[in-house]
Amino acid sequence: MPFYLSLANFLNGVIWVTYALFRLDLYILIANGLGALSGAIQLILYACYFKSTPEDGDENGGVKPSDVELSGNNGPYGSTV
Protein backbone atom coordinates (compact mmCIF):
# COMPACT_ATOMS: atom_id res chain seq x y z
CA MET A 1 0.00 0.00 0.00
CA PRO A 2 1.55 3.30 -1.01
CA PHE A 3 2.24 5.76 1.80
CA TYR A 4 0.53 8.73 0.18
CA LEU A 5 -2.64 6.75 -0.48
CA SER A 6 -2.82 5.75 3.19
CA LEU A 7 -2.11 9.31 4.27
CA ALA A 8 -4.83 10.69 1.98
CA ASN A 9 -7.29 8.10 3.32
CA PHE A 10 -6.54 9.13 6.90
CA LEU A 11 -6.73 12.87 6.21
CA ASN A 12 -9.97 12.49 4.27
CA GLY A 13 -11.54 10.62 7.19
CA VAL A 14 -10.35 13.23 9.69
CA ILE A 15 -11.75 16.09 7.63
CA TRP A 16 -15.14 14.41 7.28
CA VAL A 17 -15.22 13.54 11.00
CA THR A 18 -14.56 17.21 11.77
CA TYR A 19 -17.39 18.22 9.45
CA ALA A 20 -19.73 15.68 11.06
CA LEU A 21 -18.92 17.02 14.53
CA PHE A 22 -19.82 20.57 13.42
CA ARG A 23 -23.09 19.40 11.86
CA LEU A 24 -23.77 16.78 14.57
CA ASP A 25 -24.49 14.17 11.89
CA LEU A 26 -24.17 10.71 13.38
CA TYR A 27 -24.19 8.83 10.06
CA ILE A 28 -21.27 10.76 8.60
CA LEU A 29 -19.44 10.61 11.93
CA ILE A 30 -19.63 6.81 12.29
CA ALA A 31 -18.78 5.98 8.68
CA ASN A 32 -15.86 8.35 8.36
CA GLY A 33 -14.69 7.74 11.91
CA LEU A 34 -14.15 4.12 10.92
CA GLY A 35 -12.39 5.30 7.75
CA ALA A 36 -10.08 7.57 9.74
CA LEU A 37 -9.39 4.72 12.16
CA SER A 38 -8.51 2.33 9.34
CA GLY A 39 -6.27 5.00 7.77
CA ALA A 40 -4.49 5.46 11.11
CA ILE A 41 -3.97 1.70 11.37
CA GLN A 42 -2.51 1.63 7.86
CA LEU A 43 -0.08 4.43 8.73
CA ILE A 44 0.96 2.64 11.93
CA LEU A 45 1.57 -0.58 10.00
CA TYR A 46 3.52 1.33 7.38
CA ALA A 47 5.72 2.84 10.10
CA CYS A 48 6.28 -0.57 11.71
CA TYR A 49 7.25 -2.38 8.50
CA PHE A 50 9.01 0.44 6.63
CA LYS A 51 12.54 -0.76 7.40
CA SER A 52 11.77 -4.42 6.61
CA THR A 53 11.34 -3.87 2.86
CA PRO A 54 14.47 -4.42 0.73
CA GLU A 55 16.00 -1.47 -1.03
CA ASP A 56 16.24 -1.31 -4.83
CA GLY A 57 19.76 -2.76 -5.10
CA ASP A 58 19.33 -5.59 -2.57
CA GLU A 59 17.54 -8.14 -4.78
CA ASN A 60 20.29 -8.04 -7.46
CA GLY A 61 23.18 -8.57 -5.09
CA GLY A 62 23.83 -4.86 -4.72
CA VAL A 63 24.20 -4.23 -8.47
CA LYS A 64 21.96 -1.47 -9.74
CA PRO A 65 20.71 -1.59 -13.35
CA SER A 66 22.67 1.58 -14.12
CA ASP A 67 25.90 -0.19 -13.06
CA VAL A 68 25.56 -2.89 -15.73
CA GLU A 69 27.64 -2.35 -18.88
CA LEU A 70 26.63 -3.60 -22.30
CA SER A 71 28.98 -5.74 -24.33
CA GLY A 72 30.35 -4.54 -27.65
CA ASN A 73 28.93 -7.45 -29.70
CA ASN A 74 25.39 -8.31 -30.70
CA GLY A 75 24.94 -11.28 -28.39
CA PRO A 76 26.70 -14.29 -27.00
CA TYR A 77 27.87 -15.56 -30.42
CA GLY A 78 29.51 -12.36 -31.69
CA SER A 79 28.57 -9.94 -34.40
CA THR A 80 26.24 -11.01 -37.22
CA VAL A 81 27.38 -8.32 -39.65
One Martini backbone bead per residue (centre of mass of N, CA, C, O) as a GRO file, in nm:
protein
   81
    1MET     BB    1   0.093   0.038   0.026
    2PRO     BB    2   0.087   0.349  -0.023
    3PHE     BB    3   0.152   0.621   0.163
    4TYR     BB    4  -0.027   0.848   0.027
    5LEU     BB    5  -0.290   0.686   0.035
    6SER     BB    6  -0.306   0.655   0.344
    7LEU     BB    7  -0.293   0.956   0.411
    8ALA     BB    8  -0.546   1.042   0.250
    9ASN     BB    9  -0.744   0.863   0.402
   10PHE     BB   10  -0.702   0.987   0.681
   11LEU     BB   11  -0.758   1.289   0.611
   12ASN     BB   12  -1.042   1.246   0.503
   13GLY     BB   13  -1.164   1.134   0.765
   14VAL     BB   14  -1.098   1.379   0.946
   15ILE     BB   15  -1.257   1.592   0.791
   16TRP     BB   16  -1.537   1.449   0.810
   17VAL     BB   17  -1.547   1.437   1.118
   18THR     BB   18  -1.540   1.739   1.162
   19TYR     BB   19  -1.798   1.799   1.005
   20ALA     BB   20  -1.985   1.612   1.178
   21LEU     BB   21  -1.942   1.772   1.445
   22PHE     BB   22  -2.067   2.040   1.346
   23ARG     BB   23  -2.349   1.894   1.242
   24LEU     BB   24  -2.435   1.639   1.402
   25ASP     BB   25  -2.366   1.367   1.222
   26LEU     BB   26  -2.381   1.031   1.272
   27TYR     BB   27  -2.333   0.896   0.994
   28ILE     BB   28  -2.072   1.040   0.917
   29LEU     BB   29  -1.912   0.981   1.177
   30ILE     BB   30  -1.902   0.671   1.165
   31ALA     BB   31  -1.793   0.616   0.881
   32ASN     BB   32  -1.537   0.816   0.901
   33GLY     BB   33  -1.420   0.707   1.162
   34LEU     BB   34  -1.346   0.431   1.043
   35GLY     BB   35  -1.165   0.547   0.817
   36ALA     BB   36  -0.962   0.690   1.006
   37LEU     BB   37  -0.883   0.435   1.160
   38SER     BB   38  -0.776   0.273   0.916
   39GLY     BB   39  -0.564   0.485   0.834
   40ALA     BB   40  -0.404   0.473   1.100
   41ILE     BB   41  -0.331   0.173   1.080
   42GLN     BB   42  -0.175   0.193   0.814
   43LEU     BB   43   0.042   0.392   0.921
   44ILE     BB   44   0.147   0.210   1.146
   45LEU     BB   45   0.229  -0.028   0.963
   46TYR     BB   46   0.423   0.132   0.790
   47ALA     BB   47   0.615   0.211   1.025
   48CYS     BB   48   0.686  -0.083   1.113
   49TYR     BB   49   0.761  -0.194   0.791
   50PHE     BB   50   0.970  -0.004   0.645
   51LYS     BB   51   1.259  -0.153   0.711
   52SER     BB   52   1.180  -0.451   0.579
   53THR     BB   53   1.229  -0.347   0.307
   54PRO     BB   54   1.388  -0.366   0.027
   55GLU     BB   55   1.600  -0.236  -0.164
   56ASP     BB   56   1.678  -0.195  -0.491
   57GLY     BB   57   1.981  -0.348  -0.472
   58ASP     BB   58   1.929  -0.625  -0.309
   59GLU     BB   59   1.812  -0.838  -0.532
   60ASN     BB   60   2.106  -0.802  -0.714
   61GLY     BB   61   2.358  -0.784  -0.517
   62GLY     BB   62   2.399  -0.451  -0.543
   63VAL     BB   63   2.317  -0.419  -0.843
   64LYS     BB   64   2.255  -0.180  -1.058
   65PRO     BB   65   2.132  -0.112  -1.366
   66SER     BB   66   2.346   0.128  -1.414
   67ASP     BB   67   2.608  -0.075  -1.364
   68VAL     BB   68   2.556  -0.202  -1.633
   69GLU     BB   69   2.729  -0.334  -1.906
   70LEU     BB   70   2.767  -0.341  -2.238
   71SER     BB   71   2.841  -0.510  -2.499
   72GLY     BB   72   2.999  -0.498  -2.824
   73ASN     BB   73   2.809  -0.711  -2.912
   74ASN     BB   74   2.516  -0.908  -3.045
   75GLY     BB   75   2.599  -1.134  -2.837
   76PRO     BB   76   2.720  -1.453  -2.762
   77TYR     BB   77   2.823  -1.500  -3.091
   78GLY     BB   78   2.849  -1.223  -3.196
   79SER     BB   79   2.865  -1.087  -3.491
   80THR     BB   80   2.640  -1.057  -3.791
   81VAL     BB   81   2.807  -0.859  -4.002
   0.00000   0.00000   0.00000
